[in-house]
Amino acid sequence: MNNIRWSDAIAAEWMKLKHLHAVTWSATLFVFMPLMLAFMLYLGKTPEMATSSGMFSMKTGMFVDYEWNGFFMAVLQAGAGLGMVGSGFVISFVFGREYSENTMKDLLALPTQRWKIVSAKFIISFMWSLLLLMVMLLVVLVSGWILDLQAEDQLVWDMSMKFMLMSLMTVMITAPFAILASVFKGIMAPLAACIIALIVGNLVTTIGMGPFFPWTIPALSALAFEDPGMNVGIIGNVIYICTLVAGIWGTIKYWQVADHHG
Amino acid sequence: MKNILQTINLTKKYGPYTAVENLSLAVQQGEIYGFLGLNGAGKTTTIRILLGMIKPTSGDVFWFGKSLRDKTFASWDRLGFMVETPGAYSNLTVIENLEIVAKLRGVRSKTLINDVVVRLRLDPYRNKKAGQLSLGNAQRLGLAKAIFHRPEVLILDEPTNGLDPAGIIEVRNLLKEMAENDGVTIFVSSHILGEISRLVTRFGIIHKGRLQIELNAGQLAKLTSKVLRVSTSDARALQLLRSQGFEGIATADPLELIIEDEKALKHPEMIARILVNAGYDVKHLMIEREDLEHFFVRTINAIDHE
């Protein structure tokens, strides 16, 4: 009997998150970041307070304006970076912990096929990361409402959609890090790769090569709504999809075919 | 009897290094098969091949007569296993860890989990996080994961590691009971040979990746050597026995003789009589059979010197 339900594999992955400090800490970080941005926006909106507090006056320059548009533009940029690192950590943890907890070998000779276990891990990683980014969006919306930010009709909705698109794309492009977690048997290698991708992403964007680098494409795609010059084009989309598919397919194949010593 | 497990010319190479070489063995239903070897002999590699975690370079593994290479192989639910040091999700309790394995094995019954927790004396720790368990209890949890679904075959790699003496006896009895009462076939690797010798019905010794010898308890008795151990009150006993034509006498200390002579082993009373007649006290006289540990070391040494 090798046909254990896929939903059971997903449920098993879900159960592994119980009592996990990493869930609480990651959620805290994703709440804290937009609150910080909202606070800086508030300082920018009320210059007399920013001046009196002194130390914040420089930082508030990151907003193009102090209303919804400026807030969202900053949130999109911060969300792309934080989303990338956060999702990278999540996927590294979900795959890498099986090695650090020495449980990998328990998953290999079961009536549940390996592809079901791997895909369940992807689903849970993506859900966890998306949830974090949705929490961030919720905090952004609530803070903007409290700050009484102004916008044209539809802007908040459009920006929220952009944020969601960016979130979905950012989360999914972390798939290749799962292969690294599996091959290097732990959390550190994929996490390091994620940070390197973030740094390289900043560099390639500066020199105009962003549309060809998979990990900058989500942020550029979101910004393309505002600025068509940011459009990554067909090649960028193909690069993105190929990287995503290679990440998922490669991890499943690795679990199915490689020798597992760990 | 039907073969539950059979390997044919199993070989695993890593570049120029051969971890397992032409290993062929068969384990029959209800057997407790001991798989013995030094560290690095190829035990764990073999076990991982048996469980499909490592692909053999050549050769094949058959479970219940079906090849592991067969894409339709679907007998994992009939197997339970524990490979090397057991792991567990440290943030989850004992019960939660078992519930996860139950999900992945498609087991719905909570009763099976409760039964195994009681059977392995994990009940007081059922709500304790796995990360806080002692080494012995972590080992019990590993065993619980291997047996809770009542498998037909158990594959255990060093199952008594980390257990205290009482725990070792308990696990030994549990495995014996599973084999005798439930007909579970057990394949167990260990380097604690004293422990294995009390448990297995048959064993194989693997050394340098090759299966060197396979024996059952009766065959082992024939192959293991015997000595007659005698404690006397006088150091001149050694000379006396030699003068009487007994050969192969060694001394542990001047008053303790270790005699390998065939005649002496067949008639130890003759030795007692000679010594007593010469006026030497016989304080202790006993035929000692070589244990599995010594037999193992002797076998390994013989192979190394070939």
Interface residues (C-beta under 8 A of the other chain):
Chain A: M1 N2 N3 I4 R5 D8 A9 A11 A12 M15 K16 K18 H19 L20 H21 R97 E101 N102 T103 M104 K105 D106 L107 L108 A109 L110 P111 T112 I117 V257 D259 H260 H261
Chain B: R48 L51 G52 M53 I54 K55 F73 A74 W76 D77 L79 F81 V83 E84 T85 P86 G87 A88 Y89 S90 N91 L92 E96 E99 I100 V101 K103 L104 R105 G106 K129 K145
